[in-house]
């Protein structure tokens, strides 16, 4: 009997989604699956839990929560001393933000979840890495999108105002509009494939997958297993232009705007004299110059 080790973020689920999980659990146990549950109590708990259980022999891991929970499991796997090809990662999207799941069309509905574990496909999935070039914060792996500038300013606002949660796209847009009046473009130097690009950067999204901000297709051209980072750079843009592009952010058409540039690369660095923050999957890392790269090792993910 296959055993799945389920790392659960109870704060992300709440009572309603916890009840849904228990229904899924009952149905799956009837289908000859075994589950062992682990509950997180504070941020970054899932990193240590994941590392510990896979180094003790676990091979099948489920992230039960949102993008932040999934990110912690990815980091726990990547920092472990276990061969990554031995581990299968699955995600049941029951958090306040579930953007990684949108790329893979994973639903939180019970029947859809059951179908994945019955007939799902195991894919090789790229993993990105953000490193501070000034040692201002710990390195962080990511499986969806890393953001700098405006995106990170929104996450910083949320981290400072605990009552805000991205439960739907409207919350993200409201926070976006509140930051809009204060945020300014920063002079940056982006190095991509030995090319130095100097620009006034409003926002950067470096994607393994396509969506962030609860449904915005920020990086529409991203391919999760092509071994590349897809980069969307929003250059110095007016507030009126940003507001006009909000509908296009949900369809991915914003990348056609004349002030938005796109690139594909294995590695890039971003440097600036200004204070620029970086976030990954809705988790604020810190400020300063960074290097963003795609890892040589891929993860095996059930989708």
N, C-alpha and C positions, 0 to 999 in steps of 0.2 A: 504494500500500500504506500503510495506517494504521500510524503508529509510536506505541507506548506507551512512555512513560518511567517506569521502575519504580524507586522509591526503597525500598531494602531495609534493614531493621534486622536484621542477622545475630544480634545478641544475643537478640532477641525470638523468632526462628525456631528456633534450635538446629539440630542435624544432621538430625533426623527431618523437620521441616517444610521445611527447605531442600531435601531430596530430593524431597518432594512438589511444591515449587515447580518444580524442574527438570523433573519429569514434565509438569506443566501447561504449562510453557514450550515443551517439545518438541511437545506436541499443538497448541498454539495457533499455533506457527510453521508447522506443516503446513497451517493454515487461512488462510494468507496474511496473518498479522499479524507485524509487526516489533517487536522489543523492544530497548530500551537500558537497561541496569542501572546503578544507582548505589548504592554501599554507604555507610551511615553509620558513623562511627567513635566518635562521642560524642554525648551529649544535645544537642539543638537543631541538630545537623548538617542534619537534613532540612528545617528552616526555610530555611536559607541555600541549600541545594541546589535546593529547589523554586523559590524566588524567582529564582535564577540561570537555571535551565533554561527557565522560562516566559518570562522577559524576553529569552531568546535564541531564542524562537520555538516552544517545545514547547506543544502544545495538549491532549495526552492524558496524564494523570498517574495512576499507580497507587501507593497506599500498601501496601507489603507488610510487615506486622507487626501490632502490636496497636493499642489505642486511642491510646496515646501517639504512635506513629508517624503515625497518621492526623491527630492534632491538630497535629503539626508541619507536615504538608503543608498543612493548612487555613490555618495562620498564614503559611506561605510564600506562598500564593496571595493572601491578604487584604492583605499588606503590599506586594505587588508593584505596579508601575505599569501593569499590563496590565488591560484590560477583563475582568472576571470572567466575563462571559457567553461569552467565547471559549474558556474552559478546561473540560474534562470531567475530573472526578475519579472514580476508582474505588478500591475498597478490597478487598484480599484478606486476610481476617482470620486471621492466623497467629501472633498474639502470645499472651502469657499472659492478657491481658484483651481480650475482643472484644465489648464491650457495645453499641457503636454498631451493629454488624452484626446484633444480635438484633432491634432494631426493624425492620430491613429484611429480616429472615429470610435473611440471606446466610450460607451454609455454607462451611466450609473444605474440604469434600470436592471432589475433582478434577472430577467430572462437573458438580457444581453451579457451580463456578467457570467452567468452560468454557461452560455454558449462559448465564451472565450476559453474557459477551463475544460470544456468538452472538446472543442474543435479549433482552438486557436492555433496561430502560427508562431513559431519562435524565429525572430529576426535578429540579425546582427545590427547593433545600434551604436552610432558614434557617441563619444563623450567629449565635451569641451573642458578646458581648464583655464581659470583666471588666476593670474599671479601678480602680486604687487611688486613693481620694480624697485620700490623703496622700502619694502618690508613693513608696510603700514598695516597690513592685515594678512591673515592666514590664507594660503591658496585654497581655492574652492572649485570642485568639479561641477559640471552642469550638463543636463541632458536636453534642455529646451532652449532658452534664450538668456544671454547676458546683456544687460543694458547699461548705458552710461549717459550722463547728462540729464535730459528732461525725464526720461523713464525712471532713473534712479532718484531724482528729486521727488517724484510722486511716491515712490516706495519709502523714502525718508520721511515724508509727511505722514504717511500711514503709521510708520514705526513710532513716531512722536505722538500720534493721536490714536491710542489703542482701541478706541471705540469704532474706528473705521475699519471695515472689512470689505474686500472685493467680492461680495456675494453675488453681484450681477454687474453687467457692463456699465449700467447707469452710475453706479458708485465710482467706478474708475473714471468715467467722463467728468463727473462732478469734481473729483479730486484734481483731474487734469486741468479743468478750467480755473480752479482756485490757485494752482501753481503758475498758470499761464501768465498772470500779470507780473510775476516777480522774476521768472526765469529768463536768463540772458544767454545768448550763444557764447561759447568760449573758444579762444584761439588754441588750436591743437595741431599736433604733428602726428599723423598716422603713417606708420611704416608697414607696407604690405609688399611682400615679394621683392625686397630691396628697393622699393619705390617709396619716396617720402612725399606725402600729401599734406600740404598745409591748408587749413580751412578754418572758418568760423563754424564750429560744430554746435548744433542745437541738441542733437540726440544721436546715439549710436545703438543699434541692435545687432548683436552677433548671434546668429541662430544655427542650432542643430536642427530644430523644428520650427514651425511656422507661427504659432500663436502666443500672445501674451495679453495682459490687460483684460482678461476674461472674454476672449473671443475676437480680439483684434488680430488680423493676419499681418502682423508686423513684418515678417520675413517670408513673403509668399513663395520665393524660389527655393527655400531650404529643402534639402534632401537628407533624411536622417542617417543614411548609410553610404554617402559618397566620399567620406573621408575629408570633407572640407567644411570650413566655417563660411556661412553666407552672411555678408555684412551689408546693413542698410544704414547709410549716413544721411541724416537730415541736416543740411547745411543751414546757414543763416537765413531764417525764414520768418516772415511776419506773423503776428498773432492772427490776423485775418486769414492768412493762408493756412495756418494750422487748423483753425476752426472749420474752414471750408473742406479740409481733408479728412475730418473725422469720419464721415461715411465711407470714404475710400479705405480707411484703415481696416474696416471690417471685411472688405472684399479683396484687399491687397493691391488695389489700383493706385494707391498713393505713390508707389515706386516709379510711376511714370512722370511724376512732377519734376520740373526742370531743376529744382533745388535739392533733389534727393538723388544720391549716388549709391550704386550697388557694386559689390565686389565678391569674389570667391577666393579663398586662400586657406592654407593650412595653419598660418600663424600671422599675427599682427600685433603691433604695439601702439599704444596711445599715450602721448605725453603732452603736458600742458603746464604753464605757470599758474593757471587758475585752479581753484579747488573744484574738482569734478568727482562725483561719487559713482560707484559701480554697484550693480545689483545682479543677482542671478536667481531666476525663478521666484521673484518676489522677496528675496532675502537680501537686505542691505549688507554689503561687505565693508565699505569704507571709501576713503578718497585717495587720490594720488595716481601716478602713472601706472599703467598695467600692460601685461602681456596676455593675450588670449590665443589659445592654440587648440587644435584637435588632437586627442590622444592617439597613440599607436594602437592601444588595446580597445576593442569594442566590447560591449556588453551583449549578452543574449537576453532578449526581452520577449515575453509572451504577449501577443496582441490579437 
